[in-house]
Amino acid sequence: MTKKTKSNLLDAELILEIKNGNEQAFYELYTRYSALLLVYAHRKLADKEEAKDVVQEVFVRFWDQRANLEPDLQVSAYLYKAVLNKVLNIYKHKDVLQRFETEQINSVTAVSNDTDFLIREKEIKAMIDREIEAMPPRMREIYQLKKQYFLSTKAIAEKLDLSEHTVSTQLKRAAKLLKDKFGLVIYVLYILR
């Protein structure tokens, strides 16, 4: 059997190497995904420098969090979602700044308006977190493995010794529960991200 070169390693094999601090494996993963992520971020931001910063930050965080990586992590899904979250944070930040500047010029109440917005956003996040905590234990565990650790349905099934159908059913029930509780708009804006 021939020894695999880094470029032939699967993502899961690279993750194991990265967890052990192998910088060459990290570089391989970076070269495998960075160009695609840059295109994705640039399409969302329409600013090449900002897109480069986003991709760089995602990979720095990935390296910093390497000890917590799961071997069956779906790397591409994780990285794309991390980039999307950074992009959404940039939009939110720009939106808040723009609204703050406009309102500051027009009224002294601008500060309280932004504060109200941020307080409402934190309250919504806290309500969502409470609802997730109130889920039946197995459903909550499956939901968190999918949404927080970006595991595939198959990986969750293997990890919890369940059928993929059971995992899929639990994920659908969790999504329906959250949609019914919070409505479609909040579900899309705060939960699907």
N, C-alpha and C positions, 0 to 999 in steps of 0.2 A: 504494500500500500504506500502510495507516495504521500509525502508530507504536504499539507495544504499551505499555499502561500497566503499572506494576509488578504490579498484581493479575492481569494476564493472562499474565504470564511463566510459563513452565514451570519446574519445580524446577531443571532443568539450567541454564537461563539465569540463574536466581537464583544458583546456585552459582558460575558464572563471574563474576558481578558481585561476589559476596561475596569471592571469591579476590582481587579487585582492591581490596578494602577498602571497598566500597560499603555504607555503614551502612543506607541506605534499603532495599536488597535484603535485608539481614539482618533488618531490622524486618519486612519483608513475609513472610519465611520464618517468623519468630517468630510473627507473628499467624496465619499459616496453620496452624501445628502446636501452639502452646503450650496452647491450651484442650483439645485432644484428649489431649495428653500428660499434662496435669494430671489429667484424669479417669482415665486409665490408671494413673498413679502413685498417685492417691488410692484407687483400688480395691485396689491391692496393699498399701498402707501403712495405710489407714484413719485417716490423720492428714493433714488438709488443709495445715497449715503445713509439715510434713515433705515432702509431695508438691510444694508450691510450691518449696521449697529444691532438691529433686531436679531439677525442670524447669529452674530457674534455673541450676544448676550445669552441666547438660547444654548449655544454650545458651551459657554463658560459655566452656566448653571448645570448643564448635563454633566460636565466633568466634576463640578463641585459636589453633585449629588450622587456620584457613581457608586458609593457604598450602599445606597438604598435601591439601586436598580434591580428589578426582577429579571431573571434569566429569560423568561418567556415574554418579556415586554415587546409589544409591537412598535418597533423603533420609529418607523415612518409615521405612524399615526401619532405617536407621542410628540415627535419633533414638529409635525405640521400643526398640531393643536397648540403646542407651546408658542410657535410663531404667531398663530392666529390670536392667542390670548395677549401676546405682547402688542400686536397691531391694534386690537380692540382697546387695550389700555392707553395706547397713544391717542386713538380717536377720542376716547373718553376724556383724557387729560386735555387735549386740544379744545374739545367742546366745552369743558368746564372753564378753561382759561378764556376762551372767546366770549362765552356768556358772562363771565365775571367782568371782563374788560368793558363790554358793552353796558352791562348793568351798572358798573361803577361810575361810568360817565353819566348815565341817565339818573341814577338814584343812589342814595346812601344805603338803601335796603338790599343792595346786591349781595352783600356778604351774608345776610341772613337767608337769602334765597338759595345761594350755593350750599350753605350749611344745611338747610332743609333738604335739599337734593341728596347730599351725602348721608344725612341721617336716615332718610327714606331708603336709600340704597343699602345701608348697613342693616336696617330693620328687615328689609326683604331677604337679604342674605341670611340673617339670623332665623327668620321664619322657615326658609328652605332647609337650613341645617337642622332645625328642630323637627321638621317633617321627615327628613331622612333618618334622624335618630329614632323616630317613632315607628319606622317600618319594622315589620317582623325581622328578627335577627338574620335569617338566611337571606332574605331579600335585600336587606341593608348591606350585608357582606358582599353579595354579588354586585349590587349597584356600585359600591365603593371601589371594588376591584376594577370595574369597567371604567368609571368616571374619574377616579383619582389615580389609578395605576395604569390605565389604558391597556388592560389585558383584553385579549380577544375572547370571544365566547368559548372557543375551544380550550384556550389556556385556563380560563376560569373553571370550566367543567373538569379538566384534568386536576387542577389544584384542589378542588373541593370534592372530587370523586363523585361527580354528578353527570347526568347526560347533558349534551349540548342543548337539547330541546328544553330541559328543565331550566337551564340557565337563561335561554332565550325567553321563555315564558315569564320568568321572574323579572327580567329586564323590562319586558313589555308592561307587566303589571306595575312596576315601579314608575315607569314613564307615565302611564295612565293615571296613577295615583297623584303624581305631582302636577300633571296637566289639569286634572279635575279640581285639585285643591287651589291652584294658583292661576289658572286660565292660560290660554295659548300664548298671549303676549309675554307674560312673565316667564313662562316656560322657555320660550325661544330666546329671550334676552338674557336671562340669568342662569338657566339650568342647562341648556344645550351647549353653551360655550365651552 
